[in-house]
Amino acid sequence: MIRLDAATVLLQWATGGLFFLWFTTRKHEMGAGYGWLMRGTFIVLAGGGAAAGFYTEFIPVRDVAAIACAVAALLTLKRKNAQWDLLAPAIGLIGVIAGAVDAAHGAGGITVNLVRVLVGTAFLGAVSDAMLLGHWYLVQPGLPRSILGELVTALRWITPFEIAVMLLPTGMISVLNGSIDDGWGGMLSWFWVACAITTVVLTEVTRAALREKFYSAVMAATGLLYLAILTAFGTDLVARAVLA
């Protein structure tokens, strides 16, 4: 049975995105507008997660944490100390854990599901922030490309863990060998494999592009990250939907 909890996914996305906002801005090299843009984006996602939870299946800890995460991000809009940016994702993480524990009736049990959701939070946050940061170079072209490079490197390290946790029993291997029916004759399992491999390849090609000297390399990297965000979401969400 294919099942995906939109409320938990949206809160994951917001929590991971807000954490990597801190990761990107901790050296105080970004303009204030970048923080406003990113916080505004993830406030909407966290709020959407809360709304989805209230509308579908209310989980008190998760959905209240989603609201608190959005409020905390709003309150840090004008603060100059980057450490305050850790408050919102810390609150969001509580809700993410609550959502993971509640959904642990699927394949793998509580521990495996919790690990998958936590790694997925970092994975979705890193790839989303990397793509959005690439666009910010159009607004602030003097930024060192090393900032984007650090975020892509973080994605590079997280991706193997993302793939590995989806293979933990009972995982995507069971879908590939037919032990678990994906409802599409095995098509979704091979789509997941393609997404996982493509995400790895796109991350490596993006790193290679950023080593080029010309400024256009940053724009090339951003284009590649556009594709990576699609394959990354396929890597995470398709597996979780099939294994739920």
Secondary structure, DSSP 8 states (H G I E B T S, - for coil): -----HHHHHHHHHHHHHHHHHHHHTTS-S-HHHHHHHHHHHHHHHHHHHHHHHHS---HHHHHHHHHHHHHHHHTTT---GGGGGHHHHHHHHHHHHHHHHTTTSTTHHHHHHHHHHHHHHHHHHHHHHHHHHHHHHHSTTS-THHHHHHHHHHHHHHHHHHHHHHSSSSHHHHHTTSS--SSTTHHHHHHHHHHHHHHHHHHHHHHHHTSSSTHHHHHHHHHHHHHHHHHHIIIIIHHHHH-
